Amino acid sequence: MGGIYLTGGSVANTKTYLKSTYVLDEKTWRFNALAEMQNARDAHGVIGWKDNFMIVVGSWHVESSTKTVEMFDITLNHWKSLPELNYATCAPGLIVIGDRYLYKVGGTTNIRKVERLDLLNTAHDNQWVTINTANQIGKKSSINRCLLHPVNCEEFLVLGCHFGRTEYPFTYHLEKNTFRKFQKNEIQIDMYRSNDIVQLDNYSLFIRPFIKVGDSLENVKVLQYFIKGIEVSDEEENGPQVQGRNNLSRVGNFMKNLFSSKRRFSTSSFKKYSKGHIEEVEFATIAWESTPNQ
């Protein structure tokens, strides 16, 4: 995609829900309007596909949109409808597997009802397939705004919860159709209304949890969550990196250049990061704060 997009939502303190689509101009830091969605929607799922498409799924307050699915062609600036979900939902987790199959997990739907759509099937009778999983997992029957992230070609990670609840991250196995715990300990990542995640190496994810509208920048956090165990050395100027490997050095450079004028890779110095370890990454400033004439 190569850009930051904004879709739908609502006008603050009103019951006005939006069809709008915007893209951020990173030279002027202004949002430019694009073609509107066919349906107004808020608290919907969003995912990119093939670097040229954006797919939106479900809605919260707009009842007519809770099953609807649309796909935006960035090159053509055009929205088109995709088959409707079998179950209405908002704030679902989404992932594309094999660059073809779109999976929907959670939202307001029972966690055991996973839905899958073949994005390459253009037949008129192409529909979402409901997969009833072999087991239940998690503290509640549903999980809003979960993050789905591939672990390998057979499993994807289901991460996150909301409203201050701790949860065991777990994985879904495509062939076995089962959930299992990803790690031994619970963690708390409040992902409600936020799905910001980036992976810059093979060992960890960077996540921005939910913040309230109007919160100060001091409350904006970035968490680093380790999906693999690694050993590190803290002797480098830009923070720790994997011993004998160079791929984490670019993570240090990323955080230095994008977030911080006081370069610290993490809040603590560790000899070893175990799978499931999570910590807050410190940053003092953000890039556009120091950009003149904005």
C-alpha positions in Angstrom: 0.0 0.0 0.0 2.7 2.4 0.9 0.5 4.8 2.8 -1.6 5.4 5.9 -5.4 5.2 5.3 -8.4 6.2 7.4 -11.8 4.6 6.8 -15.2 5.3 8.3 -15.7 6.0 12.0 -18.1 8.5 13.5 -18.3 12.2 14.3 -17.4 12.6 17.9 -20.3 12.8 20.4 -22.9 12.2 17.6 -24.6 9.3 16.0 -23.3 10.2 12.6 -21.3 7.4 11.0 -19.1 7.8 8.0 -18.4 6.2 4.6 -15.3 8.4 4.1 -11.8 7.2 3.0 -8.7 9.3 3.4 -5.0 8.8 2.7 -2.3 10.7 4.6 0.1 12.8 2.5 3.4 12.3 4.3 4.9 15.4 2.8 2.2 17.9 4.1 0.8 15.7 7.0 -2.7 16.2 5.7 -5.4 13.7 4.8 -6.6 13.7 1.3 -10.1 12.4 0.5 -10.6 9.3 -1.7 -13.7 7.5 -2.9 -16.3 6.7 -0.2 -17.2 3.2 0.9 -20.6 1.9 -0.1 -21.6 1.5 3.5 -21.1 3.7 6.6 -19.2 1.7 9.3 -17.3 2.1 12.6 -15.2 -0.2 14.7 -14.7 -2.4 11.6 -11.9 -4.7 10.7 -9.3 -3.5 8.2 -6.6 -5.4 6.3 -4.4 -4.9 3.3 -3.9 -7.4 0.5 -1.4 -7.7 -2.4 -0.1 -4.2 -1.7 -2.9 -2.7 -3.7 -6.2 -3.6 -1.9 -7.8 -2.7 1.4 -10.6 -4.8 2.8 -13.1 -3.6 5.5 -15.3 -6.0 7.5 -18.3 -5.4 9.7 -19.5 -2.5 11.8 -20.6 -1.6 15.3 -23.4 0.9 15.4 -24.5 0.8 11.7 -26.8 -2.3 11.8 -27.0 -2.5 8.0 -23.2 -2.8 7.8 -22.5 -5.5 10.4 -22.3 -8.3 7.9 -21.0 -6.3 4.9 -17.5 -6.6 3.4 -15.9 -4.2 0.9 -12.6 -4.1 -1.0 -10.9 -0.9 -2.1 -8.6 -0.9 -5.2 -6.0 1.7 -4.4 -4.9 2.1 -8.0 -8.4 2.6 -9.3 -9.7 4.5 -6.3 -12.7 2.3 -6.3 -14.7 0.3 -3.7 -16.6 -2.9 -4.5 -18.7 -5.3 -2.4 -17.5 -8.7 -1.4 -19.7 -11.6 -0.1 -21.4 -10.8 3.3 -20.3 -12.6 6.5 -22.4 -15.4 7.8 -22.5 -13.7 11.3 -22.7 -10.0 12.0 -19.7 -8.6 13.8 -17.6 -5.6 14.7 -13.9 -5.2 15.6 -12.8 -8.6 14.2 -9.3 -9.9 13.8 -8.3 -10.4 10.2 -5.5 -12.2 8.4 -4.8 -13.3 4.8 -3.2 -16.8 4.5 -1.3 -17.9 1.4 -2.0 -14.6 -0.2 -5.5 -16.0 -0.9 -7.7 -16.9 2.1 -9.1 -14.2 4.3 -9.8 -15.4 7.9 -12.0 -13.6 10.3 -11.7 -14.4 14.0 -13.5 -13.0 17.1 -15.1 -9.6 17.1 -18.6 -10.0 18.6 -18.9 -13.5 17.1 -18.1 -16.6 19.2 -14.4 -17.3 19.0 -15.2 -20.9 17.9 -16.9 -19.6 14.7 -14.0 -18.8 12.4 -14.9 -17.6 8.9 -12.9 -17.9 5.7 -13.3 -16.3 2.3 -11.4 -17.2 -0.9 -10.3 -13.9 -2.3 -9.3 -15.4 -5.6 -12.6 -17.0 -6.3 -14.6 -14.6 -8.5 -17.6 -16.9 -9.0 -21.0 -15.4 -8.1 -21.6 -18.1 -5.6 -18.4 -17.6 -3.6 -19.3 -17.3 0.0 -17.7 -17.1 3.5 -17.2 -20.6 5.0 -17.9 -21.0 8.7 -15.4 -23.2 10.5 -16.5 -24.5 13.9 -13.3 -25.1 15.8 -12.6 -28.2 17.7 -12.0 -26.5 21.0 -12.7 -23.3 23.0 -10.0 -21.0 24.4 -9.8 -17.7 26.2 -11.6 -16.2 29.2 -14.6 -15.2 27.2 -16.5 -16.6 24.2 -15.5 -13.6 22.1 -12.4 -11.5 21.8 -12.7 -8.0 20.3 -10.0 -6.4 18.1 -7.5 -9.2 18.4 -4.3 -9.1 16.3 -3.8 -12.0 14.0 -0.2 -12.7 13.0 1.4 -15.6 11.1 3.6 -17.9 13.2 4.4 -20.3 10.4 2.6 -21.7 7.4 0.2 -23.7 9.6 -0.6 -21.4 12.5 -1.4 -17.8 13.3 -1.1 -16.0 16.5 -4.3 -14.5 18.2 -3.1 -11.7 20.4 -4.8 -9.0 22.5 -7.9 -8.2 24.6 -9.6 -5.1 25.9 -10.9 -3.2 28.9 -7.9 -4.1 31.1 -8.3 -7.9 30.9 -5.3 -10.1 30.9 -5.3 -13.1 28.5 -3.1 -15.9 27.3 -2.0 -15.3 23.7 -2.9 -18.3 21.7 -2.6 -19.8 18.2 -5.0 -21.3 15.7 -3.8 -24.3 13.7 -5.3 -24.4 10.2 -5.2 -28.1 9.6 -5.9 -29.3 13.1 -8.7 -26.7 13.5 -7.6 -26.1 17.1 -6.5 -23.4 19.4 -3.6 -23.7 21.8 -1.8 -21.5 24.3 1.2 -19.7 22.8 3.0 -19.1 26.1 2.8 -20.0 29.8 2.0 -16.6 31.3 -0.9 -14.1 30.8 -0.2 -10.6 29.4 -2.3 -7.5 29.1 -2.4 -5.7 25.7 -5.4 -3.4 25.5 -6.1 -3.6 21.8 -9.7 -2.2 21.8 -10.0 0.3 18.9 -6.4 -0.2 17.9 -4.7 -2.6 15.5 -1.3 -1.0 15.1 1.4 -3.6 14.7 4.7 -3.8 12.8 7.3 -6.6 12.6 10.8 -5.5 11.8 12.7 -8.7 12.6 11.9 -12.4 13.0 11.9 -12.3 16.8 9.4 -9.6 17.9 6.5 -7.4 17.2 6.0 -3.7 18.0 2.5 -2.9 19.1 0.7 0.4 19.9 -2.1 -0.3 22.4 -5.4 1.6 22.7 -5.4 5.2 23.9 -8.4 7.4 24.6 -9.3 10.2 22.3 -7.6 13.4 23.4 -5.0 11.6 25.5 -1.6 13.4 25.6 1.4 12.0 23.8 2.8 10.9 27.2 0.1 8.2 27.3 1.1 6.9 23.8 3.0 3.6 24.3 4.8 1.2 22.0 5.2 -2.3 23.3 7.7 -4.9 22.1 6.4 -8.5 22.2 8.9 -11.3 21.6 7.5 -14.2 19.6 10.8 -16.1 19.8 13.4 -16.4 22.5 16.7 -14.7 21.8 20.0 -13.9 23.5 21.2 -10.3 23.3 24.1 -8.1 24.1 23.7 -4.5 25.2 27.2 -3.3 24.3 26.1 -1.6 21.1 25.5 2.2 21.1 22.0 1.9 19.7 20.8 -0.8 22.1 21.0 -4.6 22.3 21.1 -6.8 19.2 21.2 -10.5 18.7 24.6 -12.0 19.3 26.1 -13.0 16.0 23.2 -11.6 14.0 22.7 -8.2 12.5 18.9 -8.2 11.8 18.0 -6.5 15.1 20.4 -3.6 14.5 17.8 -2.1 12.1 15.2 -2.2 14.8 17.4 -0.1 17.0 17.9 2.3 14.1 14.2 2.4 13.4 13.3 3.4 17.0 16.1 5.9 17.0 15.1 7.6 13.8 11.4 7.5 14.1 10.6 7.9 17.8 13.5 9.1 19.9 16.1 11.7 20.3 17.5 9.8 23.3 18.3 6.5 21.8 17.2 3.6 24.0 16.0 0.3 22.4 14.1 -0.7 25.5 13.3 0.3 29.1 15.5 -2.5 30.5 18.7 -4.3 29.5 18.4 -8.1 29.2 20.8 -10.8 28.5 18.0 -13.0 27.3 14.5 -12.4 26.0 12.1 -15.4 26.4 9.2 -16.1 24.1 6.2 -14.1 25.4 8.3 -11.4 27.0 6.8 -7.9 26.6 8.0 -4.5 27.6 7.4 -0.9 26.8 9.8 0.8 24.4 10.8 4.3 25.4 10.6 7.3 23.0 10.9 10.9 23.7 9.7 12.6 20.5 8.0 11.7 17.3 9.2 12.7 13.8 6.5 15.3 12.9 7.0 17.2 16.2 10.3 18.5 15.0 9.1 19.1 11.4 9.0 22.9 10.7 6.0 24.8 9.3 3.4 22.1 10.0 
